[in-house]
Structures are given as structure tokens and as C-alpha cells.
Amino acid sequence: MTKRIVLLVTLIGLVVVGPAKPGLAQQAQFLGNNAALQYYAAFFQMVDADLSDGDIKELGDILGGTRPYDDAKFGKLAESNADAIETMIVGAGFPECDWGLAARTERFGWQAPVAYFWKSRALGRLDVLYVLHAWAKGDQDKAVNALAKGMVFARHISSGGPMIAMLLADQLLMQQFAVANRFADSGKLTSAQKRALRVALADLGTDPIDWQAAADMEIKNLKIVLDQFRSASDSRQYYKLALGKDAPPGFHGVTQQDYADLAKITAAYATVFREDNPTLVRRAMNTATMLVQQMVPAPDNTLVARRAFEKALEETRARFQ
């Protein structure tokens, strides 16, 4: 996604683990019925979760079908993260997922802690490796269950989040569809396993990712950014902090025109995903101030991603009919 503000903030510990390791049922009771709390616990259980660029590329090749899965390389990593995956599976059993981002955004704007995005991406990759490992070891029931619950987790990543969370959910679900297709093509699924994946795919619903809600939150956050620009003691310094580059010579702070142009873009963005048409947003962005243009993400690439996602979901579901 281009022309957007990105901030990486270290995740602050949100779950306190006692001296004795609780069972999953006990842990679920302790953390309540919010799936996000289970996922936060899983983040703290992850081991060596940051894959190298080479490993990430290899995983992509495996899912793309151009390279076989290498259990000698990834099996140990999958097994060492079994606890994290099991906790994720517990979380996926809850229908509601509230990451608490809305309240933090209202207070901190673009500086709100969002490290769960990147932790979620890491956990999602580990789940995919866990699924492939279980399948390679002949434990097909475990593989299918982890894949089905992983789809729920992927959908939950975008819950209440901005466009970056939506895109992370999209990427993980696309990977999971590739694994599901791989299993379907193998001819090894039992009727019960095939039914489990068919149900998991159906449970995603007609619109697993609320693209419009993510866009609405993204644009809403930009109003907070303008407010913070206006209240900053040094607007040029804040410009560099927020946008990652020096302010242009003519920049002397936020103006009423910035607010007016953002309001026009907000109105245009309100229907962009419902109507699958970026024209109104493009027009509003083309006449906006330079500051607003740099802040607002263009919708075109995201619309393309959504169309590809919908096509992939339809094709995967067709394999399990």
C-alpha cells in the first residue's frame, strides 16, 4: 500500500503467565471469551517466529507449487511452536475478536501500538508450517483442524483494524486457500476431512474481510493525524516523524483546506469498496493538498487485491463441493 503512514511499535506485554503452565481449558477460562486475548497469549508462546527472507520466499514457492515442502528444514520449527498454535486454535473457537485498537487509536492516533499486526503475520506463517508438517507426518486430522482454525484466525486479524490489517488477513487467507487446494488435489482427504474444510470455507461467509470498514477506519485515523499536526509544537518536525521525510520548503502547518480536502476524500471513500469503483476517490485525491495526498492510501491496488481474493475463495470452495 502506497502513500501511507506506517509505525512499528514494540508490543507491550498484555498477558501475564503464571509460574505453572495452565492447560488450554484453564487458560481459556482465565483469558475470557475474546479471541484476541488468546492470540496475544499465543504471541508470547512463539519460538523463533521471525523467518528469514529466504525462508519466507521458500514458503511462498511451496504454496505456489514450485518447490516441495521440506520437513527436515521446517519440521522442528513447527513442533517447537505447537503450544502457540494450540492456543491460537482455542482463540479461533470464539466468535468475537476485539484487539482494542479503536480505543488506542482515539487516544494516540497513528502512534497507537499496532505490533499485533506483525505478530499475527508471524503466527499465521507458523500455522501454515504446522499444517504442512502435520500433513507430512501423516496426521491429516491435525493438519485439517489447524488449517480450518487458521482461517478463523486470519479473518480475525482484520477485525476492527485499518487497511494494513486487512491486507495481512488477505495474504494469510490466500496462503491457506493454497494449502487447502493442495490437500484437495492430493486425493488423500477423507470424507470427514473434506467436509471439515468445506464447512470452514463456508463459515467465512460472503465477505470474510470487511474491506470497507477497514478503509473507513483508515480515513478516520487520518483526521486524528491532522489534529496532531495542528497541535504539534513544531509542525515541520512532526511532518518528518509522521511521513518519514523532510517537509517541503512551503509547508508551514495544517490548514483548513487540508481538513476540507480530507472530508471530500472521506465522503468518496465511503462507497469505494461497496461499489468497487475508485473514480470518486481519485478525483478527490487529485485536487487535494499535497499533505493530504501523501497521507491517503490510493484504493486501486486494494481493489485489485479484493477481486483476486474473491476469485481465489470461489475457486477453493468449488474444489470442496
C-alpha positions as CSV (number, residue, x, y, z in Angstrom):
1,M,0.0,0.0,0.0
2,T,1.5,3.3,-1.1
3,K,1.5,6.8,0.5
4,R,0.5,5.7,3.9
5,I,1.8,6.2,7.4
6,V,3.4,3.1,9.0
7,L,4.6,2.9,12.6
8,L,6.2,-0.1,14.2
9,V,5.8,-0.1,18.0
10,T,7.1,-2.8,20.3
11,L,4.3,-4.9,21.7
12,I,3.8,-4.3,25.4
13,G,3.1,-7.4,27.5
14,L,-0.6,-7.8,27.8
15,V,-0.8,-11.3,29.2
16,V,0.7,-12.4,32.5
17,V,1.7,-16.1,32.6
18,G,1.8,-17.7,36.0
19,P,4.7,-19.9,37.2
20,A,2.8,-23.1,36.3
21,K,1.8,-23.7,32.7
22,P,-2.0,-23.9,32.6
23,G,-3.9,-26.3,30.4
24,L,-5.7,-24.9,27.4
25,A,-9.2,-25.1,29.1
26,Q,-7.9,-23.3,32.2
27,Q,-6.1,-20.7,30.1
28,A,-9.3,-20.1,28.0
29,Q,-11.3,-19.5,31.2
30,F,-8.6,-17.1,32.5
31,L,-8.5,-15.1,29.4
32,G,-12.2,-14.8,28.8
33,N,-14.2,-15.1,25.6
34,N,-12.4,-12.5,23.5
35,A,-10.4,-14.4,20.8
36,A,-7.8,-11.6,20.7
37,L,-6.7,-12.3,24.3
38,Q,-5.9,-15.9,23.3
39,Y,-4.0,-14.7,20.3
40,Y,-1.9,-12.3,22.5
41,A,-1.1,-15.3,24.7
42,A,0.0,-17.3,21.6
43,F,2.3,-14.5,20.5
44,F,4.2,-14.9,23.8
45,Q,4.5,-18.7,23.2
46,M,6.0,-18.3,19.7
47,V,9.6,-19.5,19.3
48,D,12.0,-18.3,16.6
49,A,9.0,-16.9,14.8
50,D,10.8,-14.4,12.6
51,L,11.5,-16.3,9.4
52,S,14.4,-15.1,7.2
53,D,13.7,-13.5,3.9
54,G,14.9,-16.7,2.3
55,D,12.6,-18.9,4.3
56,I,9.6,-16.6,3.5
57,K,10.4,-16.9,-0.2
58,E,10.7,-20.7,0.1
59,L,7.4,-20.9,1.9
60,G,5.9,-18.8,-1.0
61,D,7.4,-21.2,-3.5
62,I,6.0,-24.2,-1.6
63,L,2.5,-22.7,-1.6
64,G,2.9,-21.7,-5.2
65,G,3.7,-25.3,-6.1
66,T,7.1,-24.6,-7.5
67,R,9.0,-26.2,-4.6
68,P,8.2,-29.3,-2.4
69,Y,7.8,-28.8,1.4
70,D,11.0,-29.7,3.3
71,D,10.0,-31.1,6.7
72,A,13.7,-31.7,7.5
73,K,14.1,-27.9,7.4
74,F,10.8,-26.7,8.8
75,G,9.5,-29.6,11.0
76,K,11.4,-28.7,14.1
77,L,10.2,-25.1,14.0
78,A,6.6,-26.3,13.6
79,E,6.9,-28.6,16.5
80,S,8.5,-26.0,18.8
81,N,5.6,-23.8,18.2
82,A,2.9,-26.4,18.8
83,D,1.8,-24.6,22.0
84,A,1.4,-21.3,20.2
85,I,-0.7,-23.0,17.5
86,E,-2.9,-24.8,20.1
87,T,-3.5,-21.5,21.9
88,M,-4.4,-19.9,18.6
89,I,-6.9,-22.8,17.9
90,V,-8.5,-22.1,21.3
91,G,-8.9,-18.4,20.3
92,A,-10.4,-19.4,17.0
93,G,-13.2,-21.0,18.9
94,F,-14.6,-17.7,20.0
95,P,-16.8,-15.7,17.6
96,E,-15.7,-12.2,18.8
97,C,-12.3,-10.7,18.4
98,D,-11.5,-7.2,19.7
99,W,-7.9,-6.2,19.6
100,G,-8.6,-3.0,21.5
101,L,-7.3,-0.9,18.6
102,A,-10.2,1.6,18.4
103,A,-9.7,3.0,21.9
104,R,-6.0,3.3,21.5
105,T,-6.4,5.0,18.1
106,E,-8.7,7.6,19.6
107,R,-6.0,8.4,22.1
108,F,-2.8,8.0,20.2
109,G,-3.8,8.3,16.5
110,W,-1.2,6.9,14.1
111,Q,1.2,6.4,17.1
112,A,-1.1,3.7,18.6
113,P,0.7,0.5,19.4
114,V,0.0,-1.9,16.5
115,A,2.6,-4.6,16.8
116,Y,-0.1,-7.3,16.9
117,F,-0.2,-6.8,13.1
118,W,3.3,-8.2,12.7
119,K,2.9,-10.8,15.4
120,S,-0.2,-12.0,13.7
121,R,1.6,-12.4,10.4
122,A,4.3,-14.4,12.1
123,L,1.8,-16.7,13.9
124,G,-0.1,-17.2,10.6
125,R,3.1,-18.3,8.9
126,L,3.9,-20.7,11.7
127,D,0.4,-22.1,11.5
128,V,0.9,-22.8,7.8
129,L,4.1,-24.6,8.5
130,Y,2.5,-26.5,11.4
131,V,-0.3,-27.6,8.9
132,L,2.3,-28.8,6.3
133,H,4.4,-30.5,9.0
134,A,1.4,-32.5,10.4
135,W,0.3,-33.4,6.8
136,A,3.9,-34.6,6.0
137,K,3.8,-36.8,9.2
138,G,0.5,-38.4,8.2
139,D,-1.5,-36.7,10.9
140,Q,-4.2,-35.4,8.5
141,D,-6.8,-34.7,11.1
142,K,-4.4,-32.4,12.9
143,A,-3.4,-30.7,9.7
144,V,-7.0,-30.1,8.6
145,N,-8.1,-28.8,12.1
146,A,-5.1,-26.3,12.3
147,L,-5.9,-25.1,8.7
148,A,-9.6,-24.7,9.4
149,K,-9.0,-22.8,12.7
150,G,-6.2,-20.8,11.0
151,M,-8.8,-19.4,8.6
152,V,-10.8,-18.1,11.5
153,F,-7.6,-16.5,12.9
154,A,-6.8,-14.9,9.6
155,R,-10.2,-13.4,9.4
156,H,-9.9,-12.1,13.0
157,I,-6.7,-10.3,12.1
158,S,-8.6,-7.6,10.3
159,S,-11.3,-7.2,13.0
160,G,-11.6,-3.5,13.8
161,G,-8.3,-2.7,12.1
162,P,-7.2,-0.3,9.3
163,M,-6.1,-1.3,5.8
164,I,-2.8,-2.8,6.8
165,A,-4.6,-5.3,9.0
166,M,-7.0,-6.1,6.2
167,L,-4.1,-6.8,3.7
168,L,-2.4,-9.0,6.2
169,A,-5.6,-11.0,6.6
170,D,-5.9,-11.2,2.9
171,Q,-2.4,-12.5,2.4
172,L,-2.7,-15.2,5.1
173,L,-6.1,-16.4,3.8
174,M,-4.7,-16.6,0.3
175,Q,-1.9,-18.8,1.6
176,Q,-4.4,-21.0,3.4
177,F,-6.5,-21.4,0.3
178,A,-3.4,-22.6,-1.5
179,V,-2.8,-25.2,1.2
180,A,-6.5,-26.3,1.1
181,N,-6.2,-26.7,-2.7
182,R,-3.1,-28.7,-2.2
183,F,-4.9,-31.1,0.1
184,A,-7.9,-31.4,-2.2
185,D,-5.7,-32.2,-5.2
186,S,-3.8,-34.9,-3.2
187,G,-6.8,-37.2,-3.2
188,K,-5.9,-38.2,0.4
189,L,-8.6,-36.3,2.3
190,T,-11.2,-38.5,3.9
191,S,-14.9,-37.5,3.5
192,A,-14.9,-36.1,7.1
193,Q,-11.8,-34.1,6.5
194,K,-13.1,-32.7,3.2
195,R,-16.4,-31.8,5.0
196,A,-14.5,-30.0,7.7
197,L,-12.7,-27.8,5.2
198,R,-15.9,-27.3,3.3
199,V,-17.6,-26.0,6.4
200,A,-14.6,-23.8,7.3
201,L,-14.7,-22.2,3.9
202,A,-18.5,-21.7,4.1
203,D,-18.2,-20.2,7.6
204,L,-16.0,-17.4,6.2
205,G,-19.2,-16.0,4.7
206,T,-19.7,-14.0,1.6
207,D,-17.3,-11.2,2.7
208,P,-14.7,-12.6,5.2
209,I,-12.8,-9.4,5.2
210,D,-14.7,-6.1,5.7
211,W,-12.7,-4.1,3.3
212,Q,-15.0,-1.0,3.6
213,A,-14.8,-1.0,7.4
214,A,-11.0,-1.1,7.2
215,A,-11.0,1.8,4.7
216,D,-13.4,3.8,6.9
217,M,-11.1,3.3,9.9
218,E,-8.0,4.3,7.9
219,I,-9.6,7.5,6.8
220,K,-10.9,8.3,10.2
221,N,-7.4,7.9,11.6
222,L,-6.1,10.5,9.2
223,K,-8.4,13.1,10.7
224,I,-6.6,12.4,14.0
225,V,-3.3,12.8,12.3
226,L,-4.3,16.3,11.0
227,D,-5.3,17.2,14.6
228,Q,-2.0,16.1,15.9
229,F,-0.2,18.0,13.1
230,R,-2.1,21.1,14.2
231,S,-1.3,20.8,17.9
232,A,2.4,19.9,17.4
233,S,4.8,22.5,18.7
234,D,7.0,22.1,15.6
235,S,4.9,21.1,12.5
236,R,7.9,20.5,10.3
237,Q,9.5,18.2,12.8
238,Y,6.2,16.4,13.2
239,Y,6.0,16.1,9.4
240,K,9.3,14.2,9.3
241,L,8.2,12.0,12.2
242,A,4.9,11.1,10.7
243,L,5.8,10.8,7.0
244,G,9.4,9.8,7.3
245,K,10.9,12.6,5.2
246,D,11.6,16.3,5.4
247,A,8.8,18.7,4.9
248,P,8.8,20.6,1.6
249,P,10.0,24.3,1.8
250,G,6.5,25.7,1.5
251,F,5.0,23.6,4.3
252,H,4.0,25.7,7.4
253,G,1.4,23.5,9.1
254,V,-2.1,22.2,8.6
255,T,-4.7,24.5,7.0
256,Q,-8.4,24.4,6.8
257,Q,-8.0,23.4,3.2
258,D,-6.4,20.2,4.4
259,Y,-9.4,19.4,6.5
260,A,-11.8,20.3,3.7
261,D,-10.0,18.1,1.2
262,L,-9.8,15.2,3.6
263,A,-13.6,15.5,4.2
264,K,-14.2,15.2,0.4
265,I,-12.0,12.1,0.3
266,T,-13.7,10.6,3.3
267,A,-17.1,11.0,1.5
268,A,-15.7,9.4,-1.6
269,Y,-14.1,6.6,0.2
270,A,-17.4,5.7,2.0
271,T,-18.6,3.7,-1.1
272,V,-15.4,2.7,-2.9
273,F,-15.5,-0.9,-1.8
274,R,-19.2,-1.3,-1.8
275,E,-19.4,-0.1,-5.4
276,D,-16.0,-1.4,-6.5
277,N,-15.2,1.9,-8.1
278,P,-12.2,4.1,-7.3
279,T,-13.2,7.0,-9.6
280,L,-14.6,9.3,-6.9
281,V,-11.6,8.8,-4.6
282,R,-9.2,9.5,-7.5
283,R,-10.9,12.8,-8.3
284,A,-11.0,13.9,-4.7
285,M,-7.3,13.0,-4.2
286,N,-6.2,14.8,-7.4
287,T,-7.5,18.1,-6.2
288,A,-6.4,17.7,-2.6
289,T,-3.4,19.5,-0.9
290,M,0.0,17.8,-1.2
291,L,-0.1,16.9,2.5
292,V,-3.4,15.1,2.2
293,Q,-2.4,13.3,-1.0
294,Q,0.7,11.9,0.8
295,M,-1.4,10.7,3.8
296,V,-4.3,9.0,2.0
297,P,-3.8,5.5,0.5
298,A,-4.9,5.1,-3.1
299,P,-7.6,2.5,-3.4
300,D,-6.7,0.9,-6.7
301,N,-4.3,-1.8,-5.6
302,T,-6.6,-2.7,-2.7
303,L,-9.5,-3.2,-5.1
304,V,-7.3,-5.4,-7.3
305,A,-6.4,-7.4,-4.2
306,R,-10.0,-7.8,-3.2
307,R,-11.0,-9.1,-6.6
308,A,-8.2,-11.6,-6.6
309,F,-9.2,-12.7,-3.1
310,E,-12.8,-13.2,-4.1
311,K,-11.8,-15.2,-7.1
312,A,-9.5,-17.4,-5.1
313,L,-12.1,-18.0,-2.4
314,E,-14.7,-19.0,-5.0
315,E,-12.2,-21.4,-6.7
316,T,-11.2,-23.0,-3.4
317,R,-14.8,-23.5,-2.3
318,A,-15.6,-25.2,-5.7
319,R,-12.9,-27.9,-5.0
320,F,-14.8,-29.0,-1.9
321,Q,-18.3,-29.2,-3.3
